[in-house]
Amino acid sequence: MNRPLLLTPGPVSIPEDVRLATARPLLYHRGPEFKEVVGRVREGLKYLFQTREEVLVLAASGTGAMEATVVNLCSRGDRVLVVRGGKFGERWAEIATAFGLDVVALDVPWGQAVAPEAVREALSSGGRPFRAVFLQASETSTGVAHPVREIAAFTRETETLCVVDGITAVGVFPLPFDEWGIDALVTGSQKALMLPPGLAFAALSPRAWAAAARSDLPRFYFDLARERKNLLKDTTAWTPAISLIEGLDLVLDRIRGEGHASLFRRHALAARAMRAGALGLGLDLLAPDAPSDAVTAIRIPDPPGAGAVVKRFREGYAITIAGGQDRLKGRIIRLSHMGDIDRFHVVRALSALESVFGDLGVRAVDGAGVAAALRVYAEAGAG
Ligand SMILES: *Cc1c(COP(=O)(O)O)cnc(C)c1O
């Protein structure tokens, strides 16, 4: 019997102990026990984000934290730059447009990373200065990692804030918030934090807080200064997602126990093994040059077409994977390797991929994908 496996780039599988931690009898969110939980979570989030700043906890999906950074950092009519290389880059532009900002899009072909030089040129192209540049650390729709470190290194020398959607990056690969001089970093619970959806997180730098104090966009629920004031007293402005925060407490404890080095190495290895496995099966990657360690996007020829592959994964092997979105629909599959992931998840995904290709009559089954993946682990000295 095939045990169901969720390998979509959000939500991801939840470890059993985490699932149980979210199912305890409810605590009162203004009571002393829950304050203790929040106190621990505050410290754990600082560790995760590699920052001395408070990391705000919102009851929302990841998009809520994206919107929160827009409405807290920008003022009416501000000019902003958006790196637009996939669905989530588009989302930054949509949110900024919804709040009446003057959005300049820097379009990047889907499957490629933005060149830091292109961002620098766009920011210094004359005209009104930019309040902020918005980008993804990991563009989940294409499996691309954008060069956040390089971009933050020069925005910190300017008046422009560097606002990063780290929703499939935080907890996957390094994004040291303070060290790199990122101004705002957001994530969500259902990606590398291996929780159910419903929590969103945001950290702001000192100069982002200064911008927040000046900003005049309308906001009420997502008032980050108000959240910060409450968090400093180990509480939240509104009723928090109590059960999810209890799960988060356990997840952050596990992450601290594992440590950044091992956490990032484990994800990097799984990602490398997944990419090697796809190549071993004779398939092409959508983003060979700047792949994200969170998700691998694999081009699927037609026949069989990505839709048939996704369907066969689910029906034949009880594995849920994602197809492409929008212009990539039917052309790629996306396999996640975030969270509670080890080599056997990778091996299971690749053996299923190979079997699916066999079932659909496209390729003989010979173990080439799995062999390539295991070689990556062996060469890394991981057995
Ligand atoms: C999942 C995701 C989001 C947020 O989506 P929600 O559905 O609002 O949680 C935003 N950006 C990226 C890069 C993502 O992967």
The ligand as an SDF file (V2000), in Angstrom:
LIG
                    3D

 15 15  0  0  0  0  0  0  0  0999 V2000
    3.6110   30.0350   -1.0110 C   0  0  0  0  0  0  0  0  0  0  0  0
    4.2330   31.3270   -1.3810 C   0  0  0  0  0  0  0  0  0  0  0  0
    3.6480   32.5670   -1.0790 C   0  0  0  0  0  0  0  0  0  0  0  0
    2.4400   32.7590   -0.2340 C   0  0  0  0  0  0  0  0  0  0  0  0
    1.3590   32.1310   -0.5510 O   0  0  0  0  0  0  0  0  0  0  0  0
    0.1640   31.9660    0.4780 P   0  0  0  0  0  0  0  0  0  0  0  0
   -0.7270   31.0900   -0.2940 O   0  0  0  0  0  0  0  0  0  0  0  0
   -0.4030   33.3070    0.7460 O   0  0  0  0  0  0  0  0  0  0  0  0
    0.7310   31.3640    1.7320 O   0  0  0  0  0  0  0  0  0  0  0  0
    4.3100   33.7130   -1.4410 C   0  0  0  0  0  0  0  0  0  0  0  0
    5.4950   33.6730   -2.0410 N   0  0  0  0  0  0  0  0  0  0  0  0
    6.1100   32.5240   -2.3320 C   0  0  0  0  0  0  0  0  0  0  0  0
    7.4440   32.5700   -2.9730 C   0  0  0  0  0  0  0  0  0  0  0  0
    5.4980   31.3150   -2.0060 C   0  0  0  0  0  0  0  0  0  0  0  0
    6.1240   30.1630   -2.2740 O   0  0  0  0  0  0  0  0  0  0  0  0
  1  2  1  0
  2  3  1  0
  2 14  2  0
  3  4  1  0
  3 10  2  0
  4  5  1  0
  5  6  1  0
  6  7  2  0
  6  8  1  0
  6  9  1  0
 10 11  1  0
 11 12  2  0
 12 13  1  0
 12 14  1  0
 14 15  1  0
M  END
$$$$
